[in-house]
Amino acid sequence: MPASWVLVGLMVVVHLYGCWEGASLLGELSTEQRVALGGQYRSLISAGEWWRLCSSVFVHANLVHLLLNAIALYALGRLIEPWLGPIRFAAWFCVGGLAGSVASHLAGLVQSDGASGGLFALLGATLVLGWQQRHQLSPEDRRLLGPILLVFLSFNVLLSFLVPSLDAVGHLGGLAMGVGLAFIIGRRRLPGARVLETLVLTVFGGAFFYVFR
């Protein structure tokens, strides 16, 4: 099963679990519900609940927020997951999400949730790898690249209108991480890379276990 499907499934399960406790018609979760699901909240992270920097990547404010991010993740997965493989794809998404969370926290945002940091990391990696391998791209990849990037950018413009408090700092943090990973590691099988990627996924799994224990 593609990693993108697994990640989307986790996002959906987390949101449905939150809605089970009560939500509006559009699945709007309150601040308290998002915090209970492992959402990012500045004072709690400052008090030592660092795991929220990881778990908040899978928490979304409402169904529209979830739907747009899920579609964007699926679209990016169709293009870049075959280049990276499922483990690296999932690890880069998680590391990008973590970078976005850290950037938001350092910028002083009180609350910021969602997969956008991870998505922007994948976008950055797609742009770098697509440029580096532009002469080796298959006809299918060439056909997908433009529409997928257009969908991603369109969704983020739409989100900027639907969510006035959109976390641009988190987006930039994720984008910078994705670009850096693509330049430094790319598609190379470096010694120890798989161990580090597995460790990243283990840390995120541990954060989930802590939230839903």
C-alpha positions in Angstrom: 0.0 0.0 0.0 1.4 3.5 -0.9 2.6 5.5 2.1 0.5 8.4 0.9 -2.6 6.4 1.4 -1.5 5.4 4.9 -0.8 9.0 5.8 -4.1 10.2 4.5 -5.8 7.4 6.4 -4.2 8.5 9.7 -5.3 12.1 9.1 -8.9 10.9 8.5 -8.9 8.6 11.5 -7.6 11.3 13.8 -10.3 13.8 12.6 -13.1 11.3 12.8 -12.0 10.4 16.4 -12.2 14.1 17.2 -15.6 14.5 15.6 -16.9 11.5 17.6 -16.6 13.8 20.7 -18.7 16.4 19.0 -18.2 18.8 16.1 -20.1 21.2 13.9 -21.7 20.2 10.6 -18.4 20.9 8.7 -16.4 19.0 11.3 -15.1 22.1 13.0 -13.0 21.1 16.0 -12.7 23.4 19.0 -9.4 24.4 20.4 -9.9 22.0 23.3 -10.7 19.1 20.9 -7.6 19.8 18.8 -5.4 19.9 21.9 -6.9 16.6 23.2 -6.0 15.1 19.8 -2.4 16.1 20.1 -2.6 19.5 18.5 0.1 22.1 18.7 -0.4 24.6 21.6 2.4 26.9 22.5 2.2 27.0 26.3 1.9 23.2 26.5 4.9 22.6 24.3 6.9 25.2 26.3 5.9 23.1 29.4 7.6 20.0 27.9 4.9 18.4 25.7 7.3 18.4 22.7 5.6 15.4 21.1 2.8 17.8 20.0 5.3 19.1 17.4 4.9 15.7 15.8 1.3 14.7 16.5 -0.1 18.1 15.4 0.8 17.3 11.8 -2.2 14.9 11.6 -4.7 17.2 13.4 -6.9 19.5 11.3 -9.3 22.3 12.2 -12.2 21.2 10.1 -13.3 18.9 7.2 -12.4 21.4 4.5 -8.9 21.8 5.9 -8.6 18.0 6.1 -10.0 17.4 2.6 -7.7 19.9 0.8 -4.6 18.6 2.6 -5.6 15.0 2.0 -6.1 15.6 -1.8 -2.8 17.5 -2.0 -0.9 14.7 -0.2 -2.5 12.0 -2.5 -1.6 14.1 -5.6 2.0 14.7 -4.5 2.3 11.0 -3.5 1.4 9.9 -7.1 4.3 11.9 -8.4 7.1 11.8 -5.9 6.5 8.6 -3.9 7.7 6.4 -6.8 10.9 8.5 -6.9 11.7 8.2 -3.2 10.0 4.9 -2.1 7.4 4.7 0.6 9.7 4.8 3.7 11.6 7.9 2.5 8.4 9.6 1.3 6.7 9.1 4.7 9.9 10.2 6.6 10.3 13.4 4.6 6.7 14.2 5.0 7.0 13.8 8.8 10.3 15.7 9.0 8.8 18.5 7.0 5.8 18.6 9.2 8.1 18.7 12.3 10.1 21.5 10.7 6.9 23.5 10.1 5.7 22.9 13.7 9.0 24.0 15.1 9.0 27.1 12.9 5.5 28.0 14.1 6.4 27.5 17.7 9.6 29.6 17.4 7.6 32.3 15.6 5.3 32.5 18.7 2.0 31.1 17.2 -0.3 30.0 19.9 -1.9 27.2 18.0 -1.1 25.7 14.6 -2.2 22.3 13.3 -2.3 20.4 10.0 -0.2 18.6 7.4 0.8 21.7 5.4 4.4 21.7 6.7 4.9 18.1 5.5 3.1 18.9 2.2 5.4 21.9 1.5 8.4 19.8 2.3 7.2 17.3 -0.4 6.6 20.3 -2.8 10.1 21.6 -2.2 11.6 18.1 -2.8 9.4 17.7 -6.0 10.6 21.0 -7.4 14.3 20.2 -6.7 14.2 16.6 -7.9 12.0 17.4 -10.9 14.6 20.1 -12.0 17.6 17.9 -11.4 16.1 15.0 -13.3 14.1 16.9 -15.9 15.8 15.1 -18.8 15.1 11.7 -17.2 11.5 12.2 -16.3 9.1 9.7 -17.9 6.3 10.9 -20.1 3.9 10.0 -17.3 5.8 12.1 -14.8 6.0 15.0 -17.2 2.2 14.8 -17.7 1.5 14.7 -14.0 4.0 17.4 -12.8 2.2 20.5 -14.0 -1.4 19.6 -13.0 -0.3 18.3 -9.6 1.7 21.5 -8.7 -1.3 23.6 -10.0 -3.7 21.7 -7.8 -1.4 22.1 -4.8 -0.9 25.9 -5.2 -4.7 26.4 -6.0 -5.7 24.6 -2.8 -3.3 26.7 -0.7 -4.7 29.9 -2.3 -8.2 28.6 -1.4 -7.1 27.8 2.2 -5.7 31.3 2.6 -9.2 32.7 2.0 -11.0 30.0 4.2 -8.4 30.2 7.0 -7.4 33.9 7.5 -4.9 32.8 10.2 -3.1 30.5 7.9 0.3 29.5 9.2 2.7 30.9 6.5 5.7 30.4 8.8 5.0 26.7 9.1 4.7 26.4 5.3 8.1 28.1 4.8 9.7 25.9 7.5 8.4 22.8 5.7 9.4 24.1 2.3 13.0 24.8 3.4 13.3 21.4 4.9 12.1 19.7 1.8 14.4 21.6 -0.5 17.3 20.9 1.9 16.6 17.2 2.0 16.3 17.0 -1.8 19.7 18.7 -2.3 21.5 16.8 0.4 20.1 13.4 0.1 17.9 13.3 -3.0 17.3 9.7 -4.3 20.7 8.5 -3.1 20.9 5.5 -0.8 23.3 7.0 1.7 24.8 4.8 4.6 22.6 5.1 7.6 19.8 7.0 5.8 17.3 4.2 6.1 18.0 3.9 9.8 17.4 7.6 10.3 14.2 7.5 8.2 12.9 4.5 10.3 13.8 6.4 13.5 11.8 9.4 12.3 8.7 7.2 11.7 9.3 5.5 15.1 9.3 8.9 16.9 6.1 9.9 15.2 4.6 6.5 16.0 5.6 7.1 19.6 3.9 10.5 19.6 0.7 8.8 18.4 0.9 6.2 21.1 1.3 8.9 23.7 -1.8 10.8 22.5 -4.1 7.8 22.2 -2.7 5.6 25.0 
